[in-house]
Amino acid sequence: MIIIREEHPEDVEAIRRVNDAAFRQPAEAEVVDRLRENCPDLLSLVAVHRDEVLGHILFSPASIGGEGATPAVMGMGLAPMAVLPGWQGQGIGSLLIHNGIKMLRERGCPFIIVLGYPEYYPRFGFERASRYDIHSQWPEVPDEAFMILILNKTAMVGASGIASYRKEFDEAV
């Protein structure tokens, strides 16, 4: 049985191993470590089976707009999400995403942005962000890969412009 729960301090090394194995490079694990050090407002979930961390998902603060006199709308960015290669394709990523969305909705988060596979994320309700005149901070990102899930339509009225992840993501580039 897979259990989804918030990250515990003793999970840090296992989370690093999951990200390193899933992405086959250290960049994502390093972003997770930097965010953990610099940002208290994270939602970090793990998928656990028999005391082994098999998957991880991180949500960190993100903003939309804020140019000129319009205040930014604050929500969350989903990144990264990783599952150990031997456990991929078994629904663990979906469990992590569903649980994260549920928790953020309960906390009153207005939106979640994601840069990801356009074939995968729409099943969770994500849509092209450009549909709402919202665009990635990184101009080279393909339009179909930058998506948003609006959790609170009232909080999003008038929100448009550039959507930005935290600076730790820029440091990984």
N, C-alpha and C positions, 0 to 999 in steps of 0.2 A: 504494500500500500504506500502510495506517495503522499507525503504530508507537505503542505505549503505553509511556511511560517516566516516571520521576520527574521532577519539575520541576527545571530548572536555573536559576541566577540570571539568565541572559539571557532567560528566558521570562516574567519578571514583567510586563512591559508587554503582551505578547501575551495573557497570562492575564486581565489587566484588560480588554482589548478584547473577549475572548470573553464574559466575564461581563456586561459592559455591553451588548453586542449581544444576547445571549440573554435577558437579563432586562429590557432597555430602561429601566434605572435603575441608579444607581451603588451602591445599598446592598450587594448581594452582593459586588461587587469590593472595597468598603471593608472588609467583614468579612474577606475573604481577606487583604487587606493587613495588617489589625490582628492577625489570627491569626499570620501569617508573622512579624510583629515580636515578638509576645509568647509564642509557644508553640513550643518546639523539637520537640515530639512529634507533628508533623503528617505525614500521608501525602498528598502533593500530586502527582497524576498528570496528564500531558498526553497528548492524542492529536495526533500530528504526521503530516503528509503533505507530502512535498517541502519540509521545513524550515519549514512553516507550522503553527502551533498552531491546531487546529480545535476542540479540546474540552479541558475541564478538570474534574477532580473533586477534592474536598478531604475528607479525613477528619481530624477533630480529637478530642482526648480528651473523653469523656463519662462520666458516672457514673450509677449506679442505686442508689437507697437512700441509706443513710448517716444515716438519721434515728435518733436515740436511740443505743443502745449497739451497733447493728448497723453494721459498717463498710460503706462504699460499695464496689460492684463497679465497677472502671474498665474501660471499653471505648472505642469510637469512635463518633462521630456523623458521618454522611454529609451534607455540605452545604458549599457548593452543588455542583451538577453542571450544567455548561453546555456547549452545542455551538453553534458559529456557525449562525445561522438557515439559511443556504444549504446546510448539511451535515446538518441535522437529519433524522431518519427514515431514516438509512442505517446504523444500528447502532453508531455511534461511542459514544453514551452507554452502550450495553450492554457494549461492549468495556472502557470505563473502569470500570464497576461490577464486571464479572467479574474484571478484573485487580486491582482494589482489594480485593475479597473474598479472592481467592487470596493476596495478599501479607499481609493482616491475619491470615488463618488460619495462614499459615506463621510469623508472628511471635507466635502464641499469644494473640491478642486474643479475649476471650470473647464479645463481641457487637458489633453495629453497629446503631445506631438511625437512623431517617430519618423526616422529616416530608415526605410526598410523595404522589403520585397513587396511590390504592389500586388502580387498574387496571394500573399499571406495575410497581411494585416486587415484588409477589408472584412474578413470573416468576424472580426471583433468590433466592427462598426467604424473603423478608420476610413476616412475619405481623403481625396486629394485636398491639401490645404489651400491650393490656389482657387478652389471653388469659392472660398471665403475671402479672397484677396489677401491670403497669408502666404508668405514665401520664406524659404530657408535663408539663414544668415550666410550660407555658402552658395554663391551663385552657380557653381558647377554641378550642383545636385539636380538630377533629372526631376522634372515636375511630378511625374507619376510616383516617384519614390519618397516624396515628402508629404506626409499625411497627418491628419488631425482627427482626434475623437473629441467631440464637444460633449461635455458632461453636464453643463449648466448653460442653457441658451440665453438666459437672462443676463448672466455675467459676461457673456460674449457679445452682446449687442454693441455694434460699432467697432468691434475689435478687428483690426486689419494691419497689414504692414509686415515687417520682418519679425520672424519668430527666431528666438535665440536660445541656444543651450548655454550652460555655464562656461566660463572661460577655460576650465580644465579640458574641455573637448578641443579647443583651439590649440592647446599646448601639446596635444597628442598628434597633431598633423605634421 
